[in-house]
Amino acid sequence: MRISAKLAPTFDYPELEQFWRSADELGFDAIWNYDHFYGLADNATPTPSHGAPELWGEVNTRLGQACAEVGRDPAEIRRSVQIFLYPLQPEQVASQLDQLPRFAELGCEHAVLSFYQSPSAELLQRCAAL
């Protein structure tokens, strides 16, 4: 079984950096980063994962910096995004899916499509064709 580690970003940045470094040195299979940073320590400035792709791009840039700080090659990190496909109106789902090319332009290599209820056959087919 592979074991990964993730720490909520509710600490000052130096503590997060130490956690990432320690987990890496201990050989965890993966060290997960939240898809958003909540204004480290004070949770004052949320960056929602369902926002504009540019917000993901900012976190992606920060992830590259974190790699440098712990001595890792940023190319070793799998860049993923989670797209929430709530039971929304069809045009809202279309809008969410239409953002995928922009995520790819910003360096995203993998997208997780999150459904909160079973999707229609048409939606599932559309997603499979992406």
Residue pairs with C-beta under 8 A, 6 or more apart in sequence:
2 29
2 30
3 28
3 29
4 28
4 29
4 30
4 31
4 32
5 19
5 23
5 28
5 30
5 31
5 32
6 31
6 32
6 33
6 34
7 16
7 19
8 34
9 16
9 34
9 36
9 37
9 38
9 40
10 38
10 40
10 41
10 43
11 19
11 40
11 41
12 40
12 41
13 40
13 41
16 40
17 66
17 69
17 70
20 31
20 66
20 69
20 70
21 69
21 70
23 31
24 31
24 70
24 72
33 59
33 63
33 66
35 49
35 56
35 59
35 81
35 82
36 46
36 47
36 48
36 49
36 55
36 59
37 47
37 59
37 62
38 44
38 45
38 46
38 47
39 45
39 46
47 55
47 58
47 59
48 55
49 55
49 56
49 81
49 82
49 84
50 83
50 84
50 96
52 99
53 81
53 99
53 102
53 103
53 105
53 106
53 108
54 106
56 81
56 103
56 106
56 108
57 106
57 107
60 79
60 106
60 107
60 108
63 74
63 77
63 79
64 74
64 77
67 73
67 74
67 76
67 77
68 74
78 109
78 110
79 107
79 108
79 109
79 110
80 108
80 109
80 110
80 111
80 112
81 103
81 108
81 110
81 111
81 112
82 111
82 112
82 113
82 114
83 96
83 97
83 99
83 100
83 111
83 112
83 113
83 114
84 96
84 114
84 116
85 93
85 96
85 97
85 113
85 114
85 115
85 116
85 119
85 123
85 127
86 92
86 116
87 116
87 117
88 96
93 123
97 126
97 127
97 130
100 111
100 130
103 111
111 130
113 127
119 127
